[in-house]
Amino acid sequence: MDFEPLSIGNEVVEFAVVDSPSEDDDDGPVERSASSGAGDSSGPDGDPSLEPYEGMEFDSEQAARIFYNSYARRIGFGTRVSVYQRSRRDGSIICRQVVCSREGFRRGGSEGKAKRRRTVTRVGCKAQMTVKKQSSGKWAVSKFVREHNHELVPPDKVHRLRSHRHVSGPARSLIDTLQAAGMGPSGVMSVLIKESGGVNNVGFTKIDCQNYMSSSRQRTLGSGGQLVFDYLKQRQAADPDFFCAVQGDFDNLAGNIFWADVNSRKNYAYFGDTVNFDTTYRMNRYRVPFAPFTGWNHHGQPVLFGCALLLNESESSFIWLFQTWLDAMSGNHPVSITTDQDRIIRSAVAQVLPGTCHRFCRWNVLREAQEKLSDVYCSHPNFEAEFQRCVNITETVEEFELCWESLLERYGLRNNEWIQLMHNARQKWVPVFLRDTFFGEMSITQGSDSINSYFDGYINASTSIQVLIRQYEKAIAIRRKKEIKSDYETLNTAPVLKTPSPMEKQAANVYTRRIFKKFQEELVETLAYPATIVKDMESEAVYRVAKFGEDHKAHFVKVDVFRKKACCSCQMFEFSGITCRHILAAFRVRNVLTLPPHYILKRWTRNAKSESLLDDYMVGFPSSPQESFTARHENLCREAIRYIEDGAESIHSYTVAMDALQIAAEKVAVSKKHGFGLEQKTVINGCQSQSRCTELCALIIYGTSLYFTIPNA
């Protein structure tokens, strides 16, 4: 860095250089010099339009910096502090240089160290103002360079320069009030823009607002944070399988918190092929920085894989969080993961889960579109429906691209920055580009509205950190009750068959009730989908399948004749794990009467949480109840339901029934441990239920789960 030595007499000094962040770095909380603060921004004569000149005096160094920053805002450039000189006599600063933010050049990074590419902003600009402390105590301009070697920023954009962005005291008060009322950054900025008379008058950007709200939220955790720590310590002491980790330690919190109970870890072993990382509660209107890892169970219900409190949202903290979560899940990587499109989260996923398909939550993208394209939404009422149809309904890449181009042309969006950004990232969120990967949704084009589902109804804008744990346990208890109910319905209610097909009967005995209904829908639809042979060879056949009267929407099915494997251009099986109507239509033509084994994913079956194989279903239907795992399971559950109904009638019968179940569960456990040499493990860590019937259900499920982990029981 070039710096002209100053004439400072005989005093001995030392030099130091302050290298501020680049002007366009919006990734984290902004550190500013005193020039961003309030104060007298004019020269000694109070004239705000005055230009600096050599000999100009100020009462303090801070006043000089504020004045130069005000001058820079008026002219159209940003500032930062650079060289200062400190006296060895008393250590005080006696000389300060304030420069254009584009002064100097960026330092070269360490070779071999991966770093995010940043926009080049340093161009060696020489513009600067140097002030020196006088013997009188005042500060005088000793050097002023006016000329810049780059274009200046126009007045309507100067507010985005780093040195001119400042969340003032009144703005902080308003933000605190709006945040306490449950409003998110987008809503807060809308209010601030309206109150200020335009976005140029706010004085800071949405990123600054988010940073302030995030830091403010951390400061308000207070005793609530201690409540969480106490709860986690208690759970960890009571259950050695309860996983908990803090970035730092319990007494000196430095980052995020993660925990997962034993049921979350077991659920991941069964259903961890696809994962949702839900950060809605940290980025929307919620007061708690809560982020759960969730998935889908065999009934298509949300299931929990662990939770986090995001007290630090840096890239290193997210890397720590994903790695910690992966360690808790025995290091098993999922096939796919869905998150929001945050750049830091994307980077962390890429580093920790490099082989996992990463998808952006489509609901978040469409919600962001309402904000980024608000003018188009307001002026063109039909745009939203057309935009969602383009994203959700198009079935081929070519169809999507044509539809997208049509939207750009019709609504004048070709130069819209956000539209270009999302189109460049289309393979991360548009369904037609993701259909070859398993995400566990029932349809490619009609997925869930939001990845935020497990805690819906339990955590809202008014939920504080103090009540978070209570709502967390309540949600787990209710979700468990719903799963038990679905298990009961699957095992004890026979679905209505709509065809005489052996395949439908097979599926009714294999799948859970909800998954069977989806399969049944596909099977019935084959009646309207004729399959026409277009290529017939000895080992392979290709069929054209289209709905009657809709030949323009045909799909092609390639069938491996010997292995009974087929692949369809719609790729529904790859995406959802359920065989599509097109493959089923081709199977009907080829007289394939039952589903081949590779088309029945265990994660969708009634035995998804058992260790038994699906052999019972692959060879037709069992001849003896004792030979079939499912028959044994159904017989026990049928008897258990009768037992529950009788036992729950009165307090006396309930007590007798509970005592008997405890004895029975102990006998099964002893049989498992001593009869087969298997390690006994606790598999229930649920919350107490207020219902006698629910308690009986839970204990019976516990007993039968122990029974069915014993081979050949």
C-alpha positions, 0 to 999 in steps of 0.5 A, a space after each residue: 500500500 502506498 503511503 506518503 510519510 507525514 511531517 510529524 516533527 520529532 515525535 516517535 511513532 508506530 504504524 498500523 494498517 486496518 484492512 476493512 472488508 470489501 464493499 460488496 461483502 453482504 454475507 455476514 454482520 457488518 463491521 463499520 468504523 465510527 463514520 457510520 454512526 450519528 454525529 456532526 457530518 459537516 465541516 467546522 462551519 456547518 456547511 454539509 456541501 463543503 469539500 475537504 481541503 488541507 488545513 481543515 480542522 475538526 474537534 476530533 478524529 471521529 468528527 473528521 471521519 464522519 465528515 469524510 463519510 458524509 462527503 463520500 455519500 454525497 459524491 457517490 463512493 464508500 469509505 474505510 479507515 486505512 493507515 493510522 499512526 500511534 504515539 509511543 509516548 502514550 499509545 494514542 492515535 495521532 494520525 488517521 487515513 480514511 480512503 475510498 473503499 476501492 483503494 488498494 488491491 485484494 490480497 492473494 489467497 492461500 493456494 490450495 485452500 478453497 474459498 468462495 469467489 468474491 466480486 473484485 472491488 479493489 481497483 487501486 483508487 488513490 482518493 483519500 483524506 488524512 488527518 493529523 492531531 495538532 498540539 491544540 488537540 484539534 485534528 487537521 487535514 494534512 492531505 486530500 486526494 479528490 480524484 477516483 479511477 473508477 465510476 462513482 455510484 449514482 444517488 439512488 444506489 449509494 445507500 447500498 455501499 457498506 460505509 453508508 449502511 447503518 441501523 440507526 437507533 430509531 430503526 432498531 427500536 422499530 425493528 425490535 417492536 416488529 420482531 416481537 410481534 412476529 414479523 420477519 425481515 421482509 415484512 420489517 423492511 416493507 414497514 421501514 421503506 414506507 416509514 422512510 419514504 422510499 428504499 433509498 431513505 432507509 439507510 441499510 439493506 435487508 441483509 443488515 436488517 436480518 443480521 441485526 434481527 439475528 443478533 438481537 434474537 441471540 441476546 434475548 435467549 437468556 434464561 430460556 437458553 439455560 432452560 434448554 441446556 438443563 433439559 438436554 443435560 437431564 435427558 442425556 443423564 437419563 438415557 445414554 442413547 440420547 445424543 446431544 452436542 453443543 458447538 463449544 460447551 454447555 457453560 460457554 456456548 459458542 455456536 449451535 446446539 443439536 440433539 436427537 433422542 433414541 427414537 429419532 435415531 432409530 427412525 433414521 435407520 428405517 426412513 433416512 433415505 430422504 431428509 428435510 432440513 427445515 429452517 423456516 423457524 429461523 428465517 420467517 416470522 418466528 421468535 425461536 431459531 429452531 431447525 428440525 431434521 425430518 423425513 417421511 415414515 411408512 405412512 407418509 407422515 412426518 418423522 423426526 431425525 433430530 433438532 437444532 437451535 441455530 445460535 450461530 449461522 456462519 458457514 463453519 457452524 452449519 458444517 459443524 451442525 451437519 457433521 454432528 447430525 451425521 455422526 448421530 445417525 451413525 454416519 449414514 448419508 441420505 439419498 437426498 436432502 431438502 433445504 432452503 436456498 441459503 448460500 451458506 447452507 448450500 456450501 455446508 451440504 456440499 462439503 458434508 454430504 457431497 454424494 447426496 442430491 440437494 434440493 431447494 424447498 419449492 415452497 420457499 422459492 415460490 414464496 420468495 417469488 411473491 416478494 421478488 416479483 411483487 410488482 408483477 404479481 400485483 399488476 398481472 393477477 394471472 401471473 402467479 397461476 401461470 408461474 406455478 403451472 410452469 414449475 409444477 405441472 410441466 412434465 418434460 425439460 423441453 416443456 418447462 423451458 418453453 413455458 419459462 421462455 413464454 413467461 419471460 416474454 409475456 411479462 417482460 422478465 427477461 432482464 430480471 435478476 432474480 428470475 435469471 438467478 433461479 433459472 440458473 439454479 433450476 436443477 436444484 428446485 424444479 421438479 422435472 430436473 429431480 425426478 430421477 432421485 428419491 424424495 419420498 413424495 407421492 407425486 413428482 409435480 404435487 409435492 408437499 407445500 412446505 418442508 415445515 410440517 412436523 411441528 406445524 401447529 405446535 410452534 408459531 410466531 408467539 412461541 418463546 424459547 421458554 415454551 419450546 421444549 414443552 411444545 417439542 415434547 407435545 409434538 412428539 407425543 401426538 405424532 407417535 399417537 398418530 403413527 400408532 393409529 395408522 399402524 392399527 388401521 393398516 393391520 386391522 382394517 381391510 381395504 376395499 379392492 376395486 379390481 380382481 387383480 392379484 397384484 392389487 390383493 398383493 399390494 393390500 397385504 404389503 403396503 401401509 394403508 395410505 401407500 396402498 391407496 396411492 398404488 391402487 389409484 395408479 392401478 385403476 388408472 391403467 384401465 384408461 392407459 392402453 400400452 402400445 408396443 413400439 419395439 419388441 426384441 427377445 430381451 427388451 420391449 418398449 411401450 408407448 403409454 398414453 391416456 385415452 384421448 390424450 395421445 400428445 402426452 405419451 410416456 415410454 416404458 422400457 421393459 427388461 423381459 427376463 428380469 421383469 424390470 421396467 423404466 418409465 420416462 415419467 420416473 415416478 418410481 425413482 422419485 416416490 418409490 411407487 410404481 406408476 400407471 405406465 409401467 403397470 399398464 405395460 405389465 398388464 400387457 405382458 401378463 405380469 400379475 404380481 409386483 416383482 420384488 424390486 418394485 416394493 420398497 420396504 420403507 413403504 410396507 407395514 413391516 418397514 420397522 421390522 427386521 423381517 424380509 418381504 419374502 412372504 409377499 414375493 411368492 404369493 400368499 402364505 398358506 399357514 398363519 404360523 409361516 407368515 410374519 404378517 399373519 403372526 403380527 396381525 393375529 397379535 394386534 387383533 388380540 391386543 386391540 380386544 385387550 385394550 378395549 376391555 382393559 380401558 373400561 374402568 380404573 380397576 380393569 386398567 390397573 389389572 391390564 397394565 400389570 399383566 402387560 408389564 409381566 408379559 413384556 418382561 417375559 418376552 424381553 427375557 426370552 429374547 435375551 437368554 433364549 437367543 443371546 441378543 442384547 436387550 435394548 430400550 426401544 420406547 422413550 416416549 412421553 407419558 400419555 394422559 389416555 389409559 388407552 394410549 398407554 396400553 397401546 404403547 406398551 403393547 406395541 413395545 411388547 410386540 416389537 420385542 417379540 418380532 425382533 426374535 428370529 422365527 418367534 
